[in-house]
């Protein structure tokens, strides 16, 4: 998985396979400073509806990608919108 892969899918909805009918929208792809030379570091921000998913690894997919195991951390909740972050480093 690369930053470019996700940047090409910005604003797409990712189905959460562990939660039937739940999808998260990819809202932000941010470049981070890599801790090791030659490695890519980036973060993803997703928005989804309540209820809040606990911090865990979830299998996400889009119409044009296979299953992607991604560790999500809930960051905030404003009204009915929950924000999740995934960090790759």
N, C-alpha and C positions, 0 to 999 in steps of 0.2 A: 504494500500500500504506500502510495506517495502523495505528497501535497498536490501534485498536478492531477492525480486521479480524482481527488475530492474536489478540487477547484473546478473541474469540469462538470461536477454534479451539484454545484451550489444552487440552492433553492429547490432541490429535488427532495422528494419524500422517501425515507428509508423505512421499510417495514421492519418491525421488531418481531422476530419469529417466536420468541418466548411469550408474547402477549398478542393473542389473536386480535386482529383489527386495529392494532395500534401502529401508527407511523410517526416518525420524527422528521422534521424538516431541517436540512442542513442550512444554517443561516450564516456561518462565518468559517473561513479557512484562514488561519493566521500563521505566517512563518515565524519560527522561533530560532534562537541561537543554538546551534548544535553543540553538545558537550564534547563530541569527538570529531576530529577532522574527517571529512568524507561521509559523514552521516547527515541525514536530513531530520530536522526537528520542526514540528508544526502542531497546532491545536485546532480542534474542530468544535464549533458550538452548534448544538441542535436545539430546536424548540419542539415541544410536544404538549399534549393536554394532560390535565390531572387524571388519575392520581399520580403522585410522584413515584417513579421507579427507584428502588434502592440502588446504591452504588454496587455495580456488579459488571461482569462481562455479558454482553448481549450479542446475539447474532442479528446483524442488520443486512438488508438487501434492497436493491432497487430493481427496476425492470431490466436494466442492462448490466447488472453485476451479480456475481454469485454470492453465497453467504460470506459475511465478513464479521469475524469475532472482534468486538470493540468494547473496551472497558469504559463505561460511562459513569460520570460523577454528577449528581444533581447539584447545581450551583445556586439557583434561585427560583422563586415562584412569584409571578406577578399576576394576580387574578387567576385565571384558569390556565395560564401558560407557564410551563416548567422549562427551565433552561438547563441543558446538560453539556458537559465538556468531556472531550477525549483528547489526551496528549500523547503524541508520538515523539520519542527522542532516542 
